[in-house]
């Protein structure tokens, strides 16, 4: 049903449709079809501005880095747990669900 050629075709069509949609979106907003305006993109978070209005501010500090590291480690551990559970479930299904060589008498 799903093969690699279909995956590439889907990716190509998605890229083309995103490009055309971006052109149409920019044409509607600026009356000219130009790419690379100030707020380009279909999803936009606006400008990140400093609270005091200056141009030199930090959006995160060293104390935030600890939180980012913990979030990454937690995500990695959850991923490893998922992989182990998936491996266990696969081995269980191979040995106990529709095991080959067993007759259903």
GICOR-V393876 format. One record per pair of residues at least 4 apart in sequence whose ideal C-beta (glycine too) atoms are under 8 Angstrom apart, sorted by the first residue. I is the first residue (numbers start at 1). J is the second residue. D is the distance in Angstrom with one decimal. If there is no record, write none. Layout:
BEGIN
I;J;D  I;J;D
END
This chain:
BEGIN
2;6;5.8  2;7;7.2  3;7;7.3  4;8;6.6  5;9;6.4  6;10;6.2  7;11;6.4  8;12;6.3  9;13;6.3  10;14;6.2  11;15;6.4  12;16;6.4  13;17;6.2  14;18;6.2  15;19;6.4  16;20;6.4  17;21;6.0  18;22;6.3  18;42;7.1  19;23;6.6  20;24;6.4  21;25;6.0  21;42;6.6  22;26;6.3  22;35;7.0  22;40;7.2  22;41;7.4  22;42;6.4  23;27;6.3  23;33;5.4  23;35;7.2  24;28;6.4  25;29;6.4  25;42;6.6  26;30;5.9  26;32;7.8  26;33;6.1  26;34;6.1  26;35;6.5  26;37;6.0  26;40;6.9  27;31;7.1  27;32;6.8  27;33;4.3  29;37;7.5  30;34;6.5  30;37;5.9  35;40;6.6  36;40;5.7  39;44;5.1  39;46;7.3  48;59;6.3  49;53;7.3  50;54;5.2  50;55;7.1  50;56;7.7  50;57;3.5  51;57;7.2  52;57;7.0  60;64;4.1  60;65;7.3  60;68;8.0  61;65;7.7  62;66;7.8  63;67;7.6  64;68;6.4  65;69;6.4  66;70;6.4  67;71;6.3  68;72;6.4  69;73;6.3  70;74;6.1  71;75;6.3  72;76;6.3  73;77;6.3  74;78;6.3  75;79;6.3  76;80;6.4  77;81;6.3  78;82;6.4  79;83;6.5  80;84;6.4  81;85;6.3  82;86;6.2  83;87;6.3  84;88;6.4  85;89;6.1  86;90;6.3  87;91;6.4  88;92;6.3  89;93;6.3  90;94;6.4  91;95;6.3  92;96;5.7  92;97;7.6  93;97;4.5  94;99;7.6  95;99;6.2
END
